[in-house]
Amino acid sequence: MLNRAIQFFTFYRGEIILLLKFILILIITRYAAKISYSVVENYFQRKKSKKMEINQLSVKLVKKVVGLLIYIIGISAAIYTVPELRTISITLFASAGFLGIVLGLAAQETISNLISGVLIAVYQPFRIGDNLTTGEKYGEVEDITMGHTIIKTPQNDRVIIPNSNIINESLINHSIRSKKSRFDVEIGISYESDIDTARELMMDEISKNEQAINEECRVFISEVGDSAIIMKAFIWGKTRGDAWEAARDLREAFKKRFTEEGIDIPYPHRTLTYKNGKKEEKKN
């Protein structure tokens, strides 16, 4: 019995070694995939912070994508070790080449979105809950999937943007470091009006506004125009929404307060003069 086993091993030695290599590579591939799951999980845990939450769906999808790549590489390496399988696989790939090209072109946009989703999850240029401006769209990031990103606008609309589009655009993340934001409000006063009084009135109205961060708001002269001195107020809020609401309310409050206190808000006007019977128009 032993002699037969020795003879069998001696006769099929090459095939047995190839089979063992094949199995060993598959086992290593399986453990490598498991290790990659832990590596991805630890990476995202290190990136986690109180300011930004991690999208767990993206974490799971990244783990699956990385694991799939490892399995593809491992199975390909295992097949490469067996000459017969290598020949068969080359034949199959060659015969399916044209079909693969057609399918690849058809799925190009989908694959691009998937890869972009992985890049967003890894590099995290924005997270769920961030206030984002991309192109002409502004809103709060409501969800991030592997195919698209959903942004909730102030009008309560949902803008669905493919990941390949959003990752290739220049975007503004208003809350990547801090959600605090600023809006500017400008209002003109006449040259006869007192600048210090106007500034005090504006700061007083700012102090009454609940959305504005009073200690960080500033009022100063931004321009000396043809017919007005332009006063600019930096309106800070805890979030971009708060700053926008404060700026909206303060525009009206400044106008009403100036009217009450006698601060003149000038407007462009024309002066008509006649010289030698010809009318000349002068803008002020």
C-alpha positions in Angstrom: 0.0 0.0 0.0 2.8 2.4 0.9 4.7 1.5 -2.2 1.6 2.2 -4.3 1.3 5.6 -2.6 4.9 6.4 -3.2 4.6 5.3 -6.9 1.5 7.5 -7.2 3.2 10.5 -5.7 6.3 10.0 -7.8 4.2 9.6 -11.0 1.9 12.6 -10.3 4.4 14.6 -8.4 4.2 17.7 -10.7 0.4 17.7 -10.7 0.2 17.3 -6.9 2.6 20.2 -6.3 0.6 22.4 -8.7 -2.6 21.4 -6.9 -1.1 22.3 -3.5 0.1 25.6 -4.9 -3.3 26.3 -6.3 -5.0 25.6 -2.9 -2.4 27.5 -0.9 -2.9 30.6 -3.1 -6.6 30.4 -2.6 -6.2 30.1 1.2 -3.8 33.0 1.3 -6.2 35.1 -0.8 -9.1 34.3 1.6 -7.1 35.4 4.7 -5.7 38.5 2.8 -9.3 39.6 2.1 -10.2 39.2 5.8 -7.2 41.2 6.8 -8.1 43.9 4.3 -11.6 44.2 5.9 -9.9 45.0 9.3 -7.4 47.4 7.7 -10.3 49.4 6.0 -12.3 49.4 9.2 -9.3 50.6 11.3 -8.6 53.3 8.7 -12.0 54.8 8.9 -12.0 54.6 12.7 -8.8 56.7 12.8 -10.5 59.2 10.5 -13.5 59.4 12.6 -14.1 62.6 14.5 -16.8 64.4 16.5 -17.3 67.0 13.8 -17.9 64.6 10.9 -19.7 61.2 10.9 -18.6 58.3 8.9 -21.0 56.9 6.4 -21.2 53.2 7.4 -22.7 52.2 4.1 -19.6 53.6 2.3 -17.3 51.8 4.7 -19.0 48.5 3.9 -18.9 49.1 0.2 -15.2 50.0 0.3 -14.5 46.8 2.2 -16.4 44.8 -0.5 -14.6 46.5 -3.3 -11.1 46.0 -1.7 -12.0 42.4 -1.0 -13.2 41.8 -4.5 -10.0 43.2 -6.0 -7.9 40.9 -3.7 -10.0 37.8 -4.8 -9.6 38.7 -8.4 -5.8 39.0 -8.0 -5.6 35.8 -5.9 -7.7 33.7 -8.3 -5.8 35.0 -11.3 -2.5 34.1 -9.6 -3.9 30.6 -8.7 -5.0 30.0 -12.3 -1.6 31.2 -13.6 0.2 28.5 -11.7 -1.6 25.7 -13.6 -0.6 25.7 -17.3 -3.8 23.9 -18.5 -6.0 26.4 -16.7 -3.9 29.3 -17.9 -4.4 28.1 -21.5 -8.1 27.7 -21.1 -8.5 31.1 -19.4 -6.5 32.9 -22.2 -8.8 31.2 -24.8 -11.9 32.2 -22.9 -10.7 35.8 -22.4 -9.8 36.1 -26.1 -13.2 34.8 -27.2 -15.0 37.1 -24.8 -12.8 40.1 -25.6 -15.2 41.9 -27.9 -18.2 41.3 -25.6 -16.1 42.6 -22.7 -15.3 45.8 -24.6 -18.9 46.4 -25.4 -20.0 45.8 -21.8 -17.1 48.0 -20.6 -18.2 50.9 -22.7 -21.8 50.5 -21.7 -20.9 50.4 -18.0 -18.2 53.1 -18.1 -20.3 55.7 -16.4 -21.5 53.2 -13.7 -17.9 52.1 -13.0 -16.7 55.7 -12.9 -19.4 56.5 -10.3 -18.4 53.5 -8.2 -14.7 54.4 -8.3 -15.6 58.0 -7.4 -17.7 56.8 -4.5 -14.8 54.9 -3.2 -12.6 58.0 -3.5 -15.2 60.1 -1.6 -15.3 57.5 1.1 -11.5 57.3 1.4 -10.5 60.9 1.1 -13.7 62.4 2.6 -13.8 65.8 0.9 -17.3 66.0 2.4 -19.5 63.9 4.8 -23.1 63.5 5.6 -24.4 66.7 7.3 -21.9 69.0 5.6 -23.1 72.2 3.9 -21.9 72.0 0.4 -21.8 74.3 -2.7 -21.1 72.5 -6.0 -21.7 74.3 -9.2 -24.9 76.3 -8.7 -26.3 74.0 -6.1 -26.1 74.6 -2.4 -27.5 72.4 0.4 -26.8 69.9 3.1 -25.3 66.5 2.2 -28.1 64.1 3.1 -26.7 60.8 1.9 -23.7 59.4 0.1 -23.9 56.1 -1.8 -21.4 54.4 -4.1 -23.3 55.8 -7.2 -24.4 59.3 -6.3 -24.6 62.0 -3.6 -27.9 63.5 -2.4 -28.0 67.1 -1.4 -31.0 68.7 0.4 -31.5 72.3 -0.7 -32.9 75.1 1.5 -36.1 74.7 -0.6 -36.3 71.1 0.7 -35.6 69.7 -2.7 -33.2 66.8 -3.2 -30.5 67.1 -5.8 -29.0 63.8 -6.9 -25.6 64.2 -8.3 -23.5 61.3 -9.8 -20.3 60.8 -7.8 -18.2 61.1 -11.0 -19.6 64.6 -11.6 -19.2 65.9 -8.0 -15.7 64.6 -7.6 -14.5 66.3 -10.8 -16.0 69.7 -9.9 -14.6 72.4 -7.7 -16.8 72.5 -4.6 -17.0 74.6 -1.4 -17.4 72.7 1.9 -18.8 75.2 4.4 -18.4 72.9 7.4 -15.4 70.7 6.8 -13.6 72.4 9.7 -16.3 74.5 11.3 -20.0 75.0 10.5 -19.6 78.7 11.4 -20.3 80.9 8.3 -20.5 84.5 7.2 -22.8 86.6 5.0 -22.1 90.3 4.1 -24.7 93.0 4.2 -24.0 96.4 2.5 -26.0 99.6 2.8 -25.2 103.1 1.6 -25.4 106.3 3.7 -25.2 109.9 2.5 -22.0 111.9 2.9 -23.9 114.2 5.3 -24.7 111.3 7.7 -22.5 110.5 10.7 -20.5 107.4 10.1 -20.0 106.5 13.8 -23.7 106.9 14.5 -24.6 104.6 11.5 -22.1 102.0 12.7 -23.5 102.1 16.3 -27.0 101.7 15.0 -26.0 98.7 12.8 -24.1 97.0 15.7 -27.2 97.6 18.0 -29.4 95.8 15.5 -26.9 93.0 15.2 -26.9 92.5 19.0 -30.7 92.0 18.9 -30.5 89.3 16.3 -30.6 85.8 17.7 -28.9 84.0 14.8 -25.9 86.4 14.6 -22.7 85.8 16.7 -22.5 89.3 18.1 -18.9 89.2 19.3 -17.6 88.3 15.8 -19.7 90.6 13.7 -18.0 93.8 12.3 -19.2 97.0 10.6 -16.8 99.1 8.5 -16.7 101.3 5.4 -16.1 99.2 2.3 -16.4 101.9 -0.4 -16.6 105.6 -0.9 -18.9 105.8 -3.8 -20.0 108.6 -6.1 -23.2 109.3 -4.2 -22.9 107.2 -1.0 -20.6 105.8 1.6 -21.0 102.1 1.6 -21.2 100.5 5.1 -20.5 96.7 5.1 -21.5 94.4 8.0 -19.9 90.9 8.4 -22.7 88.8 9.8 -21.5 85.6 11.4 -23.7 82.6 12.3 -23.2 79.2 14.0 -24.2 77.6 10.7 -24.6 78.9 7.1 -28.3 78.8 7.5 -28.1 81.0 10.7 -25.9 83.5 8.9 -28.2 83.7 5.9 -31.3 84.2 8.1 -29.5 86.9 10.2 -28.3 88.7 7.0 -31.8 88.6 5.6 -33.4 90.0 8.7 -30.7 92.6 9.3 -31.1 94.2 5.8 -34.6 95.1 6.8 -33.7 96.1 10.3 -30.9 98.5 9.1 -33.3 100.2 6.7 -36.0 100.7 9.3 -33.5 101.9 12.0 -31.8 104.4 9.7 -35.2 105.8 8.7 -36.2 106.2 12.4 -32.9 107.8 13.4 -32.7 110.2 10.4 -29.7 108.5 8.6 -30.2 109.2 4.9 -29.9 106.4 2.4 -29.2 108.1 -0.9 -30.2 106.9 -4.3 -28.8 107.8 -7.7 -30.4 110.9 -9.2 -30.0 113.1 -12.3 -29.4 116.8 -12.7 -30.5 118.4 -15.9 -28.9 121.7 -17.1 -29.3 123.7 -20.2 -26.4 125.4 -22.0 -26.8 127.4 -25.1 -30.2 125.9 -25.6 -28.9 122.3 -25.4 -29.9 119.9 -22.7 -27.1 118.2 -20.8 -27.6 115.3 -18.5 -25.5 114.7 -15.4 -25.7 111.6 -13.2 -25.0 111.8 -9.5 
